[in-house]
Each structure stands twice: as structure tokens, then as C-alpha cells.
Amino acid sequence: MLVEIDNLSIAFPTPTGLSHAVRGVSLRIGAQKLGIVGESGSGKSLTARSLLRLLPESAKLTADRLTFDGIDILRANERTMRDIRGKRAGLILQDPKYALNPVMTAGDQIAEAWRAHKKGSRREAMQKAVDLLDQVRIRDPARVARAYPHELSGGMGQRVMIAMMLAPDPEMLIADEPTSALDATVQADILRLIEDLVSRRGMALVLISHDLPLVSHFCDDVVVMYAGRIVERLRAADLSRAEHPYTRGLLNCLPALSRPQPSLPVMVRDPAWLA
Amino acid sequence: MSRSGWVRSLGATSSSVLVTLFGLILITFLIGRVMPIDPVIAIVGDHAPPDVIERVRVELALDRPLPVQFWIYVRNLLHGDLGRSVMTSNTVLADIGHFFPATMELATVAILGATLVGVPLGVLAAVRQGHRIDHIVRVVCLTGQSVPIFLLGLLALLVFYATLGWAPGTGRQDVIYQGDVAPMTGLLTVDALIAGNWDALWDALAHLVLPASVLAYFSMAYITRMTRSFMLEALHGEYIITARAKGLSPLRVIWRHAFGNIAVRLVTVLALTYAGLLEGAVVTETIFSWPGLGQYLTVSLLNADMNAVLGATLIIGMTYLALNLGADLLYRLLDPRAQ
């Protein structure tokens, strides 16, 4: 298994003591497409980012086991972590408007990611950047390479982001709500692109989203998180047979043309789910 | 961005500069007219006979209506004529040409020192926010900003000149070097360098150290604080997470990504601080007997030498404008979003 997580907890100090954002999460991730679903604050992003140890400085990270390809992430030094970050696992963030450096050209940012892990000249890196932009299906890659982020649309920005994270050929891609900031028409394109690249390169994918149907459509397995815990894990194809009342509640709240309802049901939360 | 856009924004900037310049000239002119100082008496003295006073008044065109006087003032300005100083009996322009380089030399050395120390210190404090080094930097900056500059200056003289004897005393150079180097730029260090006179260069630098350090300390405190707060904001940007997720070294994340994003705003801060040093070194110049514009302005004011005061004010105002314009142009050059 590429990633093994046992009993992961992430807590933040507050004036009234530690506040646990992730509690006792255990996961195995291999060469598959895993979806992590949950509402805001359910701990899905923190769980994924703990794999790269890119948590806020104040976060307290504990686990019985947290390994990436056998490397102990809890005890690894910064140097070792830098060999995982980018090189072995890429991270795609939600909104390219904020996630791209506004004063560097798209090409420079991609070339930088390549040069951080591969040996090569500036020229070579730039050539590679244009090549990668072509791979993420940008029509005029040479021109986009010279463009600054504010000159790109949201969809193009996200393609640049993907190209940047693919540059050092990682084995795993973590996509943290990669389409939430995009127009609905562009969302499907970006997801298809990610799916295509992931399967073509044989990469593992962790897709974080609050969109249950979307995740079940693109992933092999789905993990549902609620209040820092995993409440349900199942094959994406078995989603309709989900057992946890939270998952069932989410599915019931979805409008569907095939099953018209006069008013959508509202989720009734059971305090027992928190235990 | 397109070429015509560049030209248009450049045009907008220069026209706003011209309007500001006009306002500056108008205000200096009006100040000169409302001051309870009679320029005629200042020239001929209290006891001159009435017909002399009247003749000088006509010669100075002070009997004409105010708009006409303003027109004459502007026309003279355009010819580079700022009038004559009563005190030195030189033209004000010649006086400023003599005193301004001294201030410029002092302010330039001070801003260089303040930047070279203040910027890295601010970055360090931001990166190590809340740690010991951040607290130390805060105390150092607080001291620099809150201790009056005259006290710092006097203390510096007391310790490094009077007690330790490490620094030479006040003034720009030792008497024995005076007139040694032909004035070309008016900047003693540069003139000595051009002449290849190493002793004079060393002497000029030694005299610069104390006043420049006092000025630099004050500016450094401000630059450090601004750099720190800009950096804190930048370091919390999402693109910093991206940069780290790429596996870049911490130094590259800090300098290329975070600092790269604040460099533009920092340029404006540095330019305004430099402008502030050029105009506001009066106290330092007085304490260190530095023959600069600040001293010239003070002495002229105390002697009711209005032509000199107005001329110096105008030059300071124009320097401020020029630096502002420079920062603005640099901003456009450095920030792709501003283009």
C-alpha cells in the first residue's frame, strides 16, 4: 500500500483546550481512485494534507501510523518531506485564482516544479512546461506559458495547476476540491482531464469533494467523513446501498429528475454520530 | 498589455504629476505672500527711507495684483530663477546646489543601510512569527521609532565620538581635507572617488557613519515593521501552500514566492521613506552640523529669508514628486497585474 494511516488525529489548541478536527481516522490508499466526501469542517482536507505534512503550524498531528511508501511521515525530516512533496505526491488546490503565484508566469511556475526534482537547464524546464501545458489540453501552450495567472480563466488556471503538479511525474495526486471554484460547464472537463491523466499514468488519486454523486462517478472507493471521523467506506458502485444515516441523509437531500419531490428533505442530525 | 494602454496610463500619471506640481507652486507662492514678513524690509532693513522702500516694492512687482505676481513667479521659475537669498546673497538655486548634495549623500547612505538591514530583518521576523527573534526585532524597532532622533544623535556623539573616539566629530569632513577635492557632483564620497583621493574618501565616509546610522535606525524600524506585516500576509497566501506542495526549499518559498509578491509594495514604502529622509533630516543635520538642505532651510526661516525658504520648500516638494513618480513607474514594471 502506498499510504497507510492508522488512528490519525489532528487537533488545534484553543483557549479552552485542544479542539480535534480529525479523530481516529484509518485509511489504506493504493493505486486506486479514492474519494473523500464530507461537509466543510469534516476534516477531509486536513486528512489529505497531513500526507504531505502541509498543515497549519499550530496543528497537533498524532497517529499510530502515518506512512507514505513506508516512509514515516510523522518522524521524517523536512528534507525527506520535500522529496515526497511534488516529486511523489502532487496537491491540487481549490481555486487557481489564489493557488497560483500572481507575479510569476504560468510557464515559470510549472518549470520551477520540474526543476525542483529533475536535473535540467532552465531552457529544458521551459520546454517541458510548454509540453505539459499541451498534455493538459491547452490550445496555445507557448502563449499560455508566458501568461500571468490573472490573464487566465478559472478552467485554464486549474489546467496550469494540474500541469504543475504532474511535472515531476508523481505516483499520487491529491485533488482538494479541484472543481468547486469553477463554472459548472468547465467542471466536467477538468474532472475528465484528471481522470484521463491519472489512469494513463497509473497514478493513485485522492479526490476530495463535498459532491457525493460526482465522487461516486469518478472514483473506485468512497470514504464519507463527518465531524472528523470516517462514518462510512464503500465501493463507489455500492453507494445506493450505503448504511450510515448521514450518508443516506445526504443522498435523500439530492434532487433528481427521475424522482421528483415537492420539497427536498432536510438532514436531521443525530448527536450520536459525533460519538 | 497593449502598447497604447501603457502610453495612456503614463499620460494619466504625468498629468496628475503636473497638476500636483502646479498646486505645489501655487501654495508656496501664497505662503510667501501671507507670511507676516515684508520682503522689502528684509532686503533694505528697518531704517530705510520711505522712497527707497517704495522703489524696491515696485522693483519686486509687489504693487501689482496677486495673479500678475503669481505669473511673474511662475515665469521666473521656468527660467530657473528662484530669487536671491538675502542671507547669503547668492541665488537660491546656487545655494540649493551647494546644500542639497550634502543632504542627498546623507539620506542615500541612510536609506541603503536601512533597507539592507530592515528588509531581511522584517522577513526573518515574519517567518519566525511569535518566536524569540520576532520579539527581539519588535523591541529593536520600537526603540528606533519611539526614541526621539535628537536624543539618539546626541547619545551617538557622546558614546562614539566623545567617549570612545571611534568616529570623527560633526560636519562633513576634516578641515585639512577641505578644498582638497574638486566638487563635481557635490557628493563628497563620489567626488573623492572620482579624484582617486582615498584619504578624503575615507574621511568623508567616517563623517557619514554616525549621522547616517542615526537616520537609518529610525527608517529601518519603519521598513522592518512594514516588511514584516507585508510578509505575514503573503505567507498566508494559498500560493505558498502550492509552492511548498511542489517540494521547493523553504528559502525559495520565502524569497521567490512570498517576497516576490511584496517587493512591489515595498518599493513604494522605500521611495516614500527616502523622500522623507531627504526633507526631514533637519534635526539630524542640526545636531551633526551637517551643511545640508535642512539646516539651510532652518537658518533661512529664522532669518526671514523668504526666497530661500520658498525655493528650498519647492525643491523638496519636487523631489517628493519625482520619487513618487519613480515608484509608480517601477510598480508598473514589477507587477504584471498593474500593466
Interface residues (C-beta under 8 A of the other chain):
Chain A: L52 L54 E78 R82 D83 I84 R85 G86 K87 G90 L91 L93 D95 Y98 A99 L100 N101 P102 V103 M104 T105 E112 A113 A116 H117 Y148 H150 M161 M164 M165 P168
Chain B: G237 E238 Y239 I241 T242 A243 R244 A245 K246 G247 L248 S249 P250 R256 H257 G260 N261 V264 L334 D335 P336 R337
